[in-house]
Amino acid sequence: MAPDTATLIRDALALDADQRAVVANALLESFHGTGDTDEVDAAWRREATRRLAEVRAGAVELVDADEHYARLRASITA
């Protein structure tokens, strides 16, 4: 590993958890190119809005997370 890389890693690890998360996210995003994320963000907003509308309309059954995981564990062990 090049000395500059080792220094960069050492300095990054000295950051607090929130700062490390920001750096890690930026590095991960760099693998996907520098494309415009507005389209993806808009798609997620539409999806979240659609799901919220379904909840408000009573079109979906809401299940408590603990109940869901209990059902899931039961189906796996069956």
N, C-alpha and C positions, 0 to 999 in steps of 0.2 A: 504494500500500500504506500502510495506517495506521501511524503511528509505533509504536504498541504491537505491531503484528504484526511489524514489522521488528526491534524489540528482542527479541521472543520468538524469532524465527528466529535472530538473532545469538547469543543465549544458548544456544539448543539446539545450534547448530553448534559451540559451545565445549565441549560435553560429550564424554566419550570415546565410542568406538564402541559399547560395550555399553549405555551410558546412552542414546545416540541411538536404538539399536534398540528399547529399551523405550518411549521416547517415540513413535517412529514406529508401533510396533505398537498402542499405545493410541489414537493418532489414527486409524489405519486401522480399528480395531474400532469406533470411534465412528460410522463411516458405516453400520454394520450394526445400529445400535440398541443398547439396553442389555439385550437379551434374555439369558436364563439360558443359559450355555454348558455346564451340567452334562450336558444331554442329548447334545450334540455330543461332548463329551469321553468320555462313556460309550460312544457309538457307535464312536469311534475305538479305545477300549480293547478293545471286543469284536472289532473287525476285526483289530487287532494280535494278540490272543490266538488268533483263528481261524487267521491266517497262520502264527503260530509253531507251532501244533499241526500244520498241514499239513507244515511243514518237518521237525518232529520225527518225524512218521509216515512221512516219505519219499514223501509224496504229490505233491510238486512237485519239479521239476528246478531246482537252483540253478546259476546260470551266473555265472562270473567277470565283473565289470563290464567289464574290458578286452576280453574275448572277445565280450561282448554288443555293445559299441560297434563292434568290428571287423565283426561280422555285419551290424549296422545300416548301417554305411558301405558295405559290399559290396552290400547290397540296394538302396541308393539309387543307387549308380553303375552298377548292372546294367541 
